[in-house]
């Protein structure tokens, strides 16, 4: 048994804890059991984590730090950088969907963990918001707040699909983030062409509504 | 001392509690002191509120129920209904900005209350999201999720300005919500125009296809 608080020991503790939570239930699992299963001492556990809850959200602590580091690098386009940061977080969970799904199952069942997740998600939103305001001086705070909320909500919805068992490639998130960029008129490559133009359609009034709908859907590229 | 759990007694308890929290600090104030100051018994307090925290968020419980009731009424335009619901919540707090400011001050100082506020705000977001999906069958969930998040974030930012002491008329929020409607291509005014023989319809390309269909059906009198 090694007592050094190396990152690998942290990962082992998280894996052991998730295993125990799934097998015996979150409330029924003690810190002692986690420490024993992971082969660390109780004091090592408490040096690495504040408590049982923190084990469940350990990845987010690392990801939030990585996201902050990524955004603090120079970026030509801060809007795109926020989207890129969002894709990176998604990719982290998509790399091991089974672990993500097991963790999600635990979180969903315990109200306290669900609340903690909402608070954790909000930390990304605030990070994006603060980054945009800093990177784009003079930006209306409402635009920073709104874009950050939109990106975070879209990210979460796509991630939740993955965690519920669907196969969700990162391209699904990318497309949704492209839409977000277009809605804010900041999509690289010209918003006017792809996002802001109008579909103008003329139909005889006697044309059945279903046919009008069908043609319109076709012209919208659905 | 009356022990009937009437709404007026609830309001009195909230007012007394906020007074005590501001004067002596949240952590330093006991349920006993609140009950005594409000002129109710300890058991009445616990019938009305689950605990001290719930007193701080009592308004939101009422507002969430009112918002749900408002949205369950028929609305011609579900997007506009969500915005209207948001303005109604804002108006509630703007009607007594001093109380809102004192409550905000308490929440900001206690980490547990800050987290609870984030969770509470998310309940509005989820309510808007669920309402849009129900009111607009076929709507891409990503559009519901995104619009709900955008409206909630913008609402909160404007409300926070008010709570920090600024004079913020509801028109500031209305303008921000108009922007949100435009970003989703669903601002009323840019709608279908019907001629005698031709339906000429113009839609922003970014408007969700399901919404285009809905509007077209409506303009065709279906």
Boltz contact constraints between the chains, C-beta under 6 A:
constraints:
  - contact:
      token1: [A, 115]
      token2: [B, 119]
      max_distance: 6.0
  - contact:
      token1: [A, 118]
      token2: [B, 119]
      max_distance: 6.0
  - contact:
      token1: [A, 118]
      token2: [B, 122]
      max_distance: 6.0
  - contact:
      token1: [A, 119]
      token2: [B, 115]
      max_distance: 6.0
  - contact:
      token1: [A, 119]
      token2: [B, 118]
      max_distance: 6.0
  - contact:
      token1: [A, 122]
      token2: [B, 118]
      max_distance: 6.0
  - contact:
      token1: [A, 142]
      token2: [B, 154]
      max_distance: 6.0
  - contact:
      token1: [A, 142]
      token2: [B, 157]
      max_distance: 6.0
  - contact:
      token1: [A, 142]
      token2: [B, 176]
      max_distance: 6.0
  - contact:
      token1: [A, 145]
      token2: [B, 153]
      max_distance: 6.0
  - contact:
      token1: [A, 145]
      token2: [B, 157]
      max_distance: 6.0
  - contact:
      token1: [A, 146]
      token2: [B, 150]
      max_distance: 6.0
  - contact:
      token1: [A, 146]
      token2: [B, 153]
      max_distance: 6.0
  - contact:
      token1: [A, 146]
      token2: [B, 154]
      max_distance: 6.0
  - contact:
      token1: [A, 149]
      token2: [B, 149]
      max_distance: 6.0
  - contact:
      token1: [A, 149]
      token2: [B, 150]
      max_distance: 6.0
  - contact:
      token1: [A, 149]
      token2: [B, 153]
      max_distance: 6.0
  - contact:
      token1: [A, 150]
      token2: [B, 146]
      max_distance: 6.0
  - contact:
      token1: [A, 150]
      token2: [B, 149]
      max_distance: 6.0
  - contact:
      token1: [A, 150]
      token2: [B, 150]
      max_distance: 6.0
  - contact:
      token1: [A, 153]
      token2: [B, 145]
      max_distance: 6.0
  - contact:
      token1: [A, 153]
      token2: [B, 146]
      max_distance: 6.0
  - contact:
      token1: [A, 153]
      token2: [B, 149]
      max_distance: 6.0
  - contact:
      token1: [A, 154]
      token2: [B, 142]
      max_distance: 6.0
  - contact:
      token1: [A, 154]
      token2: [B, 146]
      max_distance: 6.0
  - contact:
      token1: [A, 157]
      token2: [B, 142]
      max_distance: 6.0
  - contact:
      token1: [A, 157]
      token2: [B, 145]
      max_distance: 6.0
  - contact:
      token1: [A, 176]
      token2: [B, 142]
      max_distance: 6.0
  - contact:
      token1: [A, 182]
      token2: [B, 206]
      max_distance: 6.0
  - contact:
      token1: [A, 183]
      token2: [B, 183]
      max_distance: 6.0
  - contact:
      token1: [A, 195]
      token2: [B, 206]
      max_distance: 6.0
  - contact:
      token1: [A, 197]
      token2: [B, 205]
      max_distance: 6.0
  - contact:
      token1: [A, 198]
      token2: [B, 202]
      max_distance: 6.0
  - contact:
      token1: [A, 199]
      token2: [B, 203]
      max_distance: 6.0
  - contact:
      token1: [A, 199]
      token2: [B, 205]
      max_distance: 6.0
  - contact:
      token1: [A, 200]
      token2: [B, 202]
      max_distance: 6.0
  - contact:
      token1: [A, 201]
      token2: [B, 201]
      max_distance: 6.0
  - contact:
      token1: [A, 202]
      token2: [B, 198]
      max_distance: 6.0
  - contact:
      token1: [A, 202]
      token2: [B, 200]
      max_distance: 6.0
  - contact:
      token1: [A, 203]
      token2: [B, 199]
      max_distance: 6.0
  - contact:
      token1: [A, 205]
      token2: [B, 197]
      max_distance: 6.0
  - contact:
      token1: [A, 205]
      token2: [B, 199]
      max_distance: 6.0
  - contact:
      token1: [A, 209]
      token2: [B, 217]
      max_distance: 6.0
  - contact:
      token1: [A, 209]
      token2: [B, 220]
      max_distance: 6.0
  - contact:
      token1: [A, 209]
      token2: [B, 222]
      max_distance: 6.0
  - contact:
      token1: [A, 212]
      token2: [B, 216]
      max_distance: 6.0
  - contact:
      token1: [A, 213]
      token2: [B, 213]
      max_distance: 6.0
  - contact:
      token1: [A, 216]
      token2: [B, 212]
      max_distance: 6.0
  - contact:
      token1: [A, 217]
      token2: [B, 209]
      max_distance: 6.0
  - contact:
      token1: [A, 220]
      token2: [B, 209]
      max_distance: 6.0
  - contact:
      token1: [A, 222]
      token2: [B, 209]
      max_distance: 6.0
